[in-house]
Amino acid sequence: MGLALLVITATAGAPAAWAKRAHIVPLGGHGTTAGGVVLRGRALAGKPSSGAKGRGRLRKTLSTAHAFLRNDLEHVEVVVADAASGQEWKFSTDGEGFFDATVPGPLPAGARRYRVTLGAGKWKADPVELEVPVVDAAAAGLVVVCDIDDTIVETGVADGKTGMVLRVAASSADDMRPYPAAAATLAAFAEAGAPIVYVSAGPVELAPRTTAFLGARGFPSGALFLRHYEDDGIGDPTAYKRKHIDRVLADYPARKLVLVGDNGEHDPDLFAAVAKDTGRVAAAYVRATLPVKAGDPRYDGLTVFSAWTDVARHAGKAKLLRWLRVQRILAAEGEK
């Protein structure tokens, strides 16, 4: 999404005695000079989950179940403040506790920091601070749209969905293992000025776990789109992903996309359709989670990869990344 650096900022002191405890789950942000900054998140009752860090499988499973049972805060006020100027904007959560707040432009290019909290009322939440790099809306460049499960982190979809669900339910952010060079490659794109947008069919209830994993493993921060099953359905995620890819295209009208996904579901077909329909795909990478048959037409125009160093190497040769950055990634993995 250069994009959203998420920092959860705790406030000293306990909430007022009359206020009920709540918390804000940040879902990142992105911004352009003309379109302004979009900040997204969800307000929930109660304290943030500990994620059962360092606990056993049962505690982790219970923590996962608890994430799906939390009460959202419907139609409560959300206050966004510019950290530099102190200017404030007020928004409201929807019927599921989500907010999608746009701080209007025009804005100068560069990083901007915002403080998000709940308005005065019966709920009290620690503020969340988001640092969002704002990019020139008229300037050409790239935006990276990247899947998460079995693209940057192994979830075991190739072993069957039932086993994958059980494995995810009994794990915490610490148990999530990234593929080598995935974080470094995405960081190289971010350092080169490309916003990073994570679009995953994973449940939005696990957003705290996902953001904790991304931060702990060195992935660049960015806008995070996760699926809310009540609105987005539980079947084929293609339409859900396409909706958000189209939003990225609209929000960055002068930029082309670098798409990264896997073939565990329908990313190859989705990427091919986006490229054909829009003409704005600079490169599309598909991780071979499942075997790929030679000559399969589904992969025409796509780059199939097994290791993330292959993505970095291809991006360097295609001049999407500077070769010096690619060399550093390869050297870190013991490759040339």
Contacts in CASP RR format, 6 or more apart in sequence:
PFRMAT RR
TARGET T0000
AUTHOR 0000-0000-0000
METHOD contacts of the structure
MODEL  1
MGLALLVITATAGAPAAWAKRAHIVPLGGHGTTAGGVVLRGRALAGKPSS
GAKGRGRLRKTLSTAHAFLRNDLEHVEVVVADAASGQEWKFSTDGEGFFD
ATVPGPLPAGARRYRVTLGAGKWKADPVELEVPVVDAAAAGLVVVCDIDD
TIVETGVADGKTGMVLRVAASSADDMRPYPAAAATLAAFAEAGAPIVYVS
AGPVELAPRTTAFLGARGFPSGALFLRHYEDDGIGDPTAYKRKHIDRVLA
DYPARKLVLVGDNGEHDPDLFAAVAKDTGRVAAAYVRATLPVKAGDPRYD
GLTVFSAWTDVARHAGKAKLLRWLRVQRILAAEGEK
1 29 0 8 1.000
1 30 0 8 1.000
1 143 0 8 1.000
1 144 0 8 1.000
1 195 0 8 1.000
1 196 0 8 1.000
1 197 0 8 1.000
1 222 0 8 1.000
1 223 0 8 1.000
1 248 0 8 1.000
2 133 0 8 1.000
2 135 0 8 1.000
2 190 0 8 1.000
2 193 0 8 1.000
2 194 0 8 1.000
2 195 0 8 1.000
2 196 0 8 1.000
2 220 0 8 1.000
2 222 0 8 1.000
3 28 0 8 1.000
3 29 0 8 1.000
3 30 0 8 1.000
3 132 0 8 1.000
3 133 0 8 1.000
3 190 0 8 1.000
3 195 0 8 1.000
3 196 0 8 1.000
3 197 0 8 1.000
3 220 0 8 1.000
3 221 0 8 1.000
3 222 0 8 1.000
3 223 0 8 1.000
4 28 0 8 1.000
4 29 0 8 1.000
4 30 0 8 1.000
4 130 0 8 1.000
4 131 0 8 1.000
4 132 0 8 1.000
4 133 0 8 1.000
4 221 0 8 1.000
4 222 0 8 1.000
4 223 0 8 1.000
5 130 0 8 1.000
5 131 0 8 1.000
5 132 0 8 1.000
5 221 0 8 1.000
5 222 0 8 1.000
6 26 0 8 1.000
6 28 0 8 1.000
6 128 0 8 1.000
6 130 0 8 1.000
6 211 0 8 1.000
6 215 0 8 1.000
6 221 0 8 1.000
6 222 0 8 1.000
7 128 0 8 1.000
7 129 0 8 1.000
7 130 0 8 1.000
7 131 0 8 1.000
8 26 0 8 1.000
8 126 0 8 1.000
8 128 0 8 1.000
8 129 0 8 1.000
9 115 0 8 1.000
9 126 0 8 1.000
9 127 0 8 1.000
9 128 0 8 1.000
9 129 0 8 1.000
10 126 0 8 1.000
11 126 0 8 1.000
11 127 0 8 1.000
15 21 0 8 1.000
15 124 0 8 1.000
16 124 0 8 1.000
18 122 0 8 1.000
19 121 0 8 1.000
19 122 0 8 1.000
19 123 0 8 1.000
19 124 0 8 1.000
20 45 0 8 1.000
20 46 0 8 1.000
20 122 0 8 1.000
20 123 0 8 1.000
20 124 0 8 1.000
21 45 0 8 1.000
21 46 0 8 1.000
21 47 0 8 1.000
21 123 0 8 1.000
21 124 0 8 1.000
21 125 0 8 1.000
22 43 0 8 1.000
22 44 0 8 1.000
22 45 0 8 1.000
22 46 0 8 1.000
22 73 0 8 1.000
22 118 0 8 1.000
22 123 0 8 1.000
22 124 0 8 1.000
22 125 0 8 1.000
23 43 0 8 1.000
23 44 0 8 1.000
23 46 0 8 1.000
23 47 0 8 1.000
23 48 0 8 1.000
23 125 0 8 1.000
23 126 0 8 1.000
24 41 0 8 1.000
24 42 0 8 1.000
24 43 0 8 1.000
24 44 0 8 1.000
24 78 0 8 1.000
24 116 0 8 1.000
24 117 0 8 1.000
24 118 0 8 1.000
24 125 0 8 1.000
24 126 0 8 1.000
24 127 0 8 1.000
24 128 0 8 1.000
25 41 0 8 1.000
25 42 0 8 1.000
25 43 0 8 1.000
25 44 0 8 1.000
25 48 0 8 1.000
25 207 0 8 1.000
25 208 0 8 1.000
26 39 0 8 1.000
26 40 0 8 1.000
26 41 0 8 1.000
26 116 0 8 1.000
26 128 0 8 1.000
26 130 0 8 1.000
26 211 0 8 1.000
27 40 0 8 1.000
27 41 0 8 1.000
27 42 0 8 1.000
27 204 0 8 1.000
27 207 0 8 1.000
27 223 0 8 1.000
27 224 0 8 1.000
27 225 0 8 1.000
27 226 0 8 1.000
28 39 0 8 1.000
28 40 0 8 1.000
28 41 0 8 1.000
28 130 0 8 1.000
28 132 0 8 1.000
28 221 0 8 1.000
28 222 0 8 1.000
28 223 0 8 1.000
28 224 0 8 1.000
29 37 0 8 1.000
29 38 0 8 1.000
29 39 0 8 1.000
29 40 0 8 1.000
29 130 0 8 1.000
29 132 0 8 1.000
29 222 0 8 1.000
29 223 0 8 1.000
30 37 0 8 1.000
30 38 0 8 1.000
30 132 0 8 1.000
30 195 0 8 1.000
30 197 0 8 1.000
30 222 0 8 1.000
30 223 0 8 1.000
30 251 0 8 1.000
31 37 0 8 1.000
31 38 0 8 1.000
31 107 0 8 1.000
31 132 0 8 1.000
31 133 0 8 1.000
31 134 0 8 1.000
31 135 0 8 1.000
31 195 0 8 1.000
31 251 0 8 1.000
32 107 0 8 1.000
32 134 0 8 1.000
32 135 0 8 1.000
32 136 0 8 1.000
32 137 0 8 1.000
32 251 0 8 1.000
32 252 0 8 1.000
33 105 0 8 1.000
33 106 0 8 1.000
33 107 0 8 1.000
33 108 0 8 1.000
33 109 0 8 1.000
33 134 0 8 1.000
33 135 0 8 1.000
33 136 0 8 1.000
33 137 0 8 1.000
33 138 0 8 1.000
34 105 0 8 1.000
34 106 0 8 1.000
34 137 0 8 1.000
34 138 0 8 1.000
35 102 0 8 1.000
35 104 0 8 1.000
35 105 0 8 1.000
35 106 0 8 1.000
35 107 0 8 1.000
35 137 0 8 1.000
35 251 0 8 1.000
36 102 0 8 1.000
36 103 0 8 1.000
36 104 0 8 1.000
36 105 0 8 1.000
36 106 0 8 1.000
36 107 0 8 1.000
36 134 0 8 1.000
37 102 0 8 1.000
37 103 0 8 1.000
37 105 0 8 1.000
37 107 0 8 1.000
37 112 0 8 1.000
37 114 0 8 1.000
37 132 0 8 1.000
37 134 0 8 1.000
38 100 0 8 1.000
38 101 0 8 1.000
38 102 0 8 1.000
38 103 0 8 1.000
38 223 0 8 1.000
38 251 0 8 1.000
39 80 0 8 1.000
39 99 0 8 1.000
39 101 0 8 1.000
39 102 0 8 1.000
39 103 0 8 1.000
39 114 0 8 1.000
39 116 0 8 1.000
39 130 0 8 1.000
39 132 0 8 1.000
40 98 0 8 1.000
40 99 0 8 1.000
40 100 0 8 1.000
40 101 0 8 1.000
40 223 0 8 1.000
40 224 0 8 1.000
41 98 0 8 1.000
41 99 0 8 1.000
41 100 0 8 1.000
41 116 0 8 1.000
42 72 0 8 1.000
42 93 0 8 1.000
42 96 0 8 1.000
42 97 0 8 1.000
42 98 0 8 1.000
42 99 0 8 1.000
42 204 0 8 1.000
42 207 0 8 1.000
43 72 0 8 1.000
43 73 0 8 1.000
43 76 0 8 1.000
43 78 0 8 1.000
43 93 0 8 1.000
43 97 0 8 1.000
43 99 0 8 1.000
43 118 0 8 1.000
43 123 0 8 1.000
43 125 0 8 1.000
44 70 0 8 1.000
44 71 0 8 1.000
44 72 0 8 1.000
44 73 0 8 1.000
44 97 0 8 1.000
45 70 0 8 1.000
45 71 0 8 1.000
45 72 0 8 1.000
45 73 0 8 1.000
45 123 0 8 1.000
46 70 0 8 1.000
46 71 0 8 1.000
48 208 0 8 1.000
49 63 0 8 1.000
49 66 0 8 1.000
49 67 0 8 1.000
49 208 0 8 1.000
50 63 0 8 1.000
51 60 0 8 1.000
51 63 0 8 1.000
51 172 0 8 1.000
51 173 0 8 1.000
51 208 0 8 1.000
51 209 0 8 1.000
51 212 0 8 1.000
52 59 0 8 1.000
52 60 0 8 1.000
52 62 0 8 1.000
52 63 0 8 1.000
52 172 0 8 1.000
53 172 0 8 1.000
53 173 0 8 1.000
53 174 0 8 1.000
54 172 0 8 1.000
54 174 0 8 1.000
55 63 0 8 1.000
55 172 0 8 1.000
57 170 0 8 1.000
58 170 0 8 1.000
60 169 0 8 1.000
60 170 0 8 1.000
60 171 0 8 1.000
60 172 0 8 1.000
60 175 0 8 1.000
61 169 0 8 1.000
61 170 0 8 1.000
63 172 0 8 1.000
64 168 0 8 1.000
64 169 0 8 1.000
64 170 0 8 1.000
64 206 0 8 1.000
65 169 0 8 1.000
67 205 0 8 1.000
67 206 0 8 1.000
67 208 0 8 1.000
67 209 0 8 1.000
68 203 0 8 1.000
68 205 0 8 1.000
70 205 0 8 1.000
72 93 0 8 1.000
72 95 0 8 1.000
72 96 0 8 1.000
72 97 0 8 1.000
72 98 0 8 1.000
73 93 0 8 1.000
73 97 0 8 1.000
73 118 0 8 1.000
73 123 0 8 1.000
74 93 0 8 1.000
74 94 0 8 1.000
74 95 0 8 1.000
74 96 0 8 1.000
74 97 0 8 1.000
75 92 0 8 1.000
75 93 0 8 1.000
75 94 0 8 1.000
75 95 0 8 1.000
76 92 0 8 1.000
76 93 0 8 1.000
76 97 0 8 1.000
76 118 0 8 1.000
76 119 0 8 1.000
76 121 0 8 1.000
76 123 0 8 1.000
77 90 0 8 1.000
77 91 0 8 1.000
77 92 0 8 1.000
77 118 0 8 1.000
77 119 0 8 1.000
77 120 0 8 1.000
77 121 0 8 1.000
78 90 0 8 1.000
78 91 0 8 1.000
78 92 0 8 1.000
78 93 0 8 1.000
78 99 0 8 1.000
78 101 0 8 1.000
78 116 0 8 1.000
78 117 0 8 1.000
78 118 0 8 1.000
78 119 0 8 1.000
79 88 0 8 1.000
79 89 0 8 1.000
79 90 0 8 1.000
79 91 0 8 1.000
79 116 0 8 1.000
79 117 0 8 1.000
79 118 0 8 1.000
79 119 0 8 1.000
80 88 0 8 1.000
80 89 0 8 1.000
80 90 0 8 1.000
80 91 0 8 1.000
80 101 0 8 1.000
80 103 0 8 1.000
80 114 0 8 1.000
80 115 0 8 1.000
80 116 0 8 1.000
81 87 0 8 1.000
81 88 0 8 1.000
81 89 0 8 1.000
81 114 0 8 1.000
81 115 0 8 1.000
81 116 0 8 1.000
81 117 0 8 1.000
82 88 0 8 1.000
82 103 0 8 1.000
82 112 0 8 1.000
82 113 0 8 1.000
82 114 0 8 1.000
83 112 0 8 1.000
83 113 0 8 1.000
83 114 0 8 1.000
83 115 0 8 1.000
83 129 0 8 1.000
84 112 0 8 1.000
84 113 0 8 1.000
89 101 0 8 1.000
89 103 0 8 1.000
90 119 0 8 1.000
91 99 0 8 1.000
91 101 0 8 1.000
92 99 0 8 1.000
93 99 0 8 1.000
96 228 0 8 1.000
96 230 0 8 1.000
96 231 0 8 1.000
98 228 0 8 1.000
101 116 0 8 1.000
103 114 0 8 1.000
107 134 0 8 1.000
108 134 0 8 1.000
109 134 0 8 1.000
109 135 0 8 1.000
109 136 0 8 1.000
110 133 0 8 1.000
110 134 0 8 1.000
110 135 0 8 1.000
111 131 0 8 1.000
111 132 0 8 1.000
111 133 0 8 1.000
111 134 0 8 1.000
112 131 0 8 1.000
112 132 0 8 1.000
112 133 0 8 1.000
112 134 0 8 1.000
113 129 0 8 1.000
113 130 0 8 1.000
113 131 0 8 1.000
113 132 0 8 1.000
114 129 0 8 1.000
114 130 0 8 1.000
114 131 0 8 1.000
114 132 0 8 1.000
115 127 0 8 1.000
115 128 0 8 1.000
115 129 0 8 1.000
116 127 0 8 1.000
116 128 0 8 1.000
116 129 0 8 1.000
116 130 0 8 1.000
117 125 0 8 1.000
117 126 0 8 1.000
117 127 0 8 1.000
117 128 0 8 1.000
118 124 0 8 1.000
118 125 0 8 1.000
133 193 0 8 1.000
133 195 0 8 1.000
135 193 0 8 1.000
135 195 0 8 1.000
135 252 0 8 1.000
137 252 0 8 1.000
137 253 0 8 1.000
137 254 0 8 1.000
138 254 0 8 1.000
139 254 0 8 1.000
139 255 0 8 1.000
140 254 0 8 1.000
140 255 0 8 1.000
140 256 0 8 1.000
141 193 0 8 1.000
141 194 0 8 1.000
141 254 0 8 1.000
141 255 0 8 1.000
141 256 0 8 1.000
142 189 0 8 1.000
142 192 0 8 1.000
142 193 0 8 1.000
142 194 0 8 1.000
142 255 0 8 1.000
142 256 0 8 1.000
142 257 0 8 1.000
142 258 0 8 1.000
142 282 0 8 1.000
142 320 0 8 1.000
143 194 0 8 1.000
143 195 0 8 1.000
143 196 0 8 1.000
143 197 0 8 1.000
143 248 0 8 1.000
143 252 0 8 1.000
143 255 0 8 1.000
143 256 0 8 1.000
143 257 0 8 1.000
143 258 0 8 1.000
144 186 0 8 1.000
144 189 0 8 1.000
144 190 0 8 1.000
144 194 0 8 1.000
144 195 0 8 1.000
144 196 0 8 1.000
144 197 0 8 1.000
144 257 0 8 1.000
144 258 0 8 1.000
144 260 0 8 1.000
145 197 0 8 1.000
145 199 0 8 1.000
145 245 0 8 1.000
145 248 0 8 1.000
145 257 0 8 1.000
145 258 0 8 1.000
145 259 0 8 1.000
145 260 0 8 1.000
146 152 0 8 1.000
146 186 0 8 1.000
146 196 0 8 1.000
146 197 0 8 1.000
146 198 0 8 1.000
146 199 0 8 1.000
146 259 0 8 1.000
146 260 0 8 1.000
146 261 0 8 1.000
147 198 0 8 1.000
147 199 0 8 1.000
147 200 0 8 1.000
147 241 0 8 1.000
147 260 0 8 1.000
147 261 0 8 1.000
147 262 0 8 1.000
147 267 0 8 1.000
148 198 0 8 1.000
148 200 0 8 1.000
148 202 0 8 1.000
148 210 0 8 1.000
149 155 0 8 1.000
149 157 0 8 1.000
149 200 0 8 1.000
149 201 0 8 1.000
149 202 0 8 1.000
149 262 0 8 1.000
150 156 0 8 1.000
150 157 0 8 1.000
150 158 0 8 1.000
150 262 0 8 1.000
150 264 0 8 1.000
150 287 0 8 1.000
150 289 0 8 1.000
151 182 0 8 1.000
151 260 0 8 1.000
151 261 0 8 1.000
151 262 0 8 1.000
151 287 0 8 1.000
152 178 0 8 1.000
152 179 0 8 1.000
152 182 0 8 1.000
152 183 0 8 1.000
152 186 0 8 1.000
152 219 0 8 1.000
153 176 0 8 1.000
153 177 0 8 1.000
153 178 0 8 1.000
153 179 0 8 1.000
153 182 0 8 1.000
153 213 0 8 1.000
154 177 0 8 1.000
154 179 0 8 1.000
155 164 0 8 1.000
155 167 0 8 1.000
155 168 0 8 1.000
156 163 0 8 1.000
156 164 0 8 1.000
156 167 0 8 1.000
157 164 0 8 1.000
157 262 0 8 1.000
157 264 0 8 1.000
157 265 0 8 1.000
157 289 0 8 1.000
158 264 0 8 1.000
158 289 0 8 1.000
158 290 0 8 1.000
168 206 0 8 1.000
172 209 0 8 1.000
173 209 0 8 1.000
173 210 0 8 1.000
173 212 0 8 1.000
173 213 0 8 1.000
173 216 0 8 1.000
174 216 0 8 1.000
176 209 0 8 1.000
176 213 0 8 1.000
176 217 0 8 1.000
178 213 0 8 1.000
178 217 0 8 1.000
178 219 0 8 1.000
179 287 0 8 1.000
179 307 0 8 1.000
179 308 0 8 1.000
180 307 0 8 1.000
180 308 0 8 1.000
180 309 0 8 1.000
180 333 0 8 1.000
181 307 0 8 1.000
181 308 0 8 1.000
181 309 0 8 1.000
181 311 0 8 1.000
181 312 0 8 1.000
181 329 0 8 1.000
181 332 0 8 1.000
181 333 0 8 1.000
182 219 0 8 1.000
182 308 0 8 1.000
183 217 0 8 1.000
183 218 0 8 1.000
183 219 0 8 1.000
183 220 0 8 1.000
184 308 0 8 1.000
184 312 0 8 1.000
184 328 0 8 1.000
184 329 0 8 1.000
184 332 0 8 1.000
185 308 0 8 1.000
185 309 0 8 1.000
185 311 0 8 1.000
185 312 0 8 1.000
185 315 0 8 1.000
185 329 0 8 1.000
186 196 0 8 1.000
186 219 0 8 1.000
186 220 0 8 1.000
187 218 0 8 1.000
187 219 0 8 1.000
187 220 0 8 1.000
188 312 0 8 1.000
188 315 0 8 1.000
188 321 0 8 1.000
188 325 0 8 1.000
188 326 0 8 1.000
188 328 0 8 1.000
188 329 0 8 1.000
189 196 0 8 1.000
189 220 0 8 1.000
189 258 0 8 1.000
189 315 0 8 1.000
189 320 0 8 1.000
189 321 0 8 1.000
190 196 0 8 1.000
190 220 0 8 1.000
191 325 0 8 1.000
192 321 0 8 1.000
192 322 0 8 1.000
192 325 0 8 1.000
194 258 0 8 1.000
195 222 0 8 1.000
195 223 0 8 1.000
195 252 0 8 1.000
196 220 0 8 1.000
196 221 0 8 1.000
196 222 0 8 1.000
196 223 0 8 1.000
197 222 0 8 1.000
197 223 0 8 1.000
197 225 0 8 1.000
197 244 0 8 1.000
197 248 0 8 1.000
198 210 0 8 1.000
198 214 0 8 1.000
198 222 0 8 1.000
198 223 0 8 1.000
198 224 0 8 1.000
198 225 0 8 1.000
199 225 0 8 1.000
199 241 0 8 1.000
199 244 0 8 1.000
199 245 0 8 1.000
200 210 0 8 1.000
200 224 0 8 1.000
200 225 0 8 1.000
200 226 0 8 1.000
200 227 0 8 1.000
201 226 0 8 1.000
201 227 0 8 1.000
201 237 0 8 1.000
201 240 0 8 1.000
201 241 0 8 1.000
201 265 0 8 1.000
202 226 0 8 1.000
202 227 0 8 1.000
203 226 0 8 1.000
203 227 0 8 1.000
203 228 0 8 1.000
203 229 0 8 1.000
204 226 0 8 1.000
204 227 0 8 1.000
204 228 0 8 1.000
206 226 0 8 1.000
207 224 0 8 1.000
207 226 0 8 1.000
210 224 0 8 1.000
210 226 0 8 1.000
211 224 0 8 1.000
213 219 0 8 1.000
214 221 0 8 1.000
215 221 0 8 1.000
225 244 0 8 1.000
227 233 0 8 1.000
227 237 0 8 1.000
227 240 0 8 1.000
232 240 0 8 1.000
233 240 0 8 1.000
236 265 0 8 1.000
236 266 0 8 1.000
237 265 0 8 1.000
237 266 0 8 1.000
238 265 0 8 1.000
238 266 0 8 1.000
238 269 0 8 1.000
238 270 0 8 1.000
241 267 0 8 1.000
241 270 0 8 1.000
242 270 0 8 1.000
242 273 0 8 1.000
242 274 0 8 1.000
245 257 0 8 1.000
245 259 0 8 1.000
245 270 0 8 1.000
245 274 0 8 1.000
248 257 0 8 1.000
249 257 0 8 1.000
249 278 0 8 1.000
249 280 0 8 1.000
255 280 0 8 1.000
256 280 0 8 1.000
256 281 0 8 1.000
256 282 0 8 1.000
257 274 0 8 1.000
257 280 0 8 1.000
257 281 0 8 1.000
257 282 0 8 1.000
258 281 0 8 1.000
258 282 0 8 1.000
258 283 0 8 1.000
258 284 0 8 1.000
258 285 0 8 1.000
258 315 0 8 1.000
258 320 0 8 1.000
259 267 0 8 1.000
259 271 0 8 1.000
259 274 0 8 1.000
259 281 0 8 1.000
259 283 0 8 1.000
259 284 0 8 1.000
259 285 0 8 1.000
260 284 0 8 1.000
260 285 0 8 1.000
260 287 0 8 1.000
260 311 0 8 1.000
261 267 0 8 1.000
261 271 0 8 1.000
261 285 0 8 1.000
261 286 0 8 1.000
261 287 0 8 1.000
262 286 0 8 1.000
262 287 0 8 1.000
262 288 0 8 1.000
262 289 0 8 1.000
263 286 0 8 1.000
263 287 0 8 1.000
263 288 0 8 1.000
263 289 0 8 1.000
263 290 0 8 1.000
263 292 0 8 1.000
263 304 0 8 1.000
264 289 0 8 1.000
264 290 0 8 1.000
267 286 0 8 1.000
268 286 0 8 1.000
268 298 0 8 1.000
268 299 0 8 1.000
268 302 0 8 1.000
269 298 0 8 1.000
271 281 0 8 1.000
271 284 0 8 1.000
271 286 0 8 1.000
271 302 0 8 1.000
272 284 0 8 1.000
272 298 0 8 1.000
272 300 0 8 1.000
272 301 0 8 1.000
272 302 0 8 1.000
274 280 0 8 1.000
274 281 0 8 1.000
274 284 0 8 1.000
275 281 0 8 1.000
275 284 0 8 1.000
275 301 0 8 1.000
282 318 0 8 1.000
282 320 0 8 1.000
283 303 0 8 1.000
283 314 0 8 1.000
283 315 0 8 1.000
283 318 0 8 1.000
283 320 0 8 1.000
284 301 0 8 1.000
284 302 0 8 1.000
284 303 0 8 1.000
285 302 0 8 1.000
285 303 0 8 1.000
285 304 0 8 1.000
285 305 0 8 1.000
285 311 0 8 1.000
285 314 0 8 1.000
286 299 0 8 1.000
286 302 0 8 1.000
286 303 0 8 1.000
286 304 0 8 1.000
286 305 0 8 1.000
287 304 0 8 1.000
287 305 0 8 1.000
287 306 0 8 1.000
288 304 0 8 1.000
288 305 0 8 1.000
288 306 0 8 1.000
292 299 0 8 1.000
292 304 0 8 1.000
303 310 0 8 1.000
303 311 0 8 1.000
303 314 0 8 1.000
305 311 0 8 1.000
305 314 0 8 1.000
309 329 0 8 1.000
309 330 0 8 1.000
309 333 0 8 1.000
309 335 0 8 1.000
312 321 0 8 1.000
312 325 0 8 1.000
312 326 0 8 1.000
312 329 0 8 1.000
312 330 0 8 1.000
313 326 0 8 1.000
313 330 0 8 1.000
315 321 0 8 1.000
315 326 0 8 1.000
316 322 0 8 1.000
316 323 0 8 1.000
316 325 0 8 1.000
316 326 0 8 1.000
330 336 0 8 1.000
END
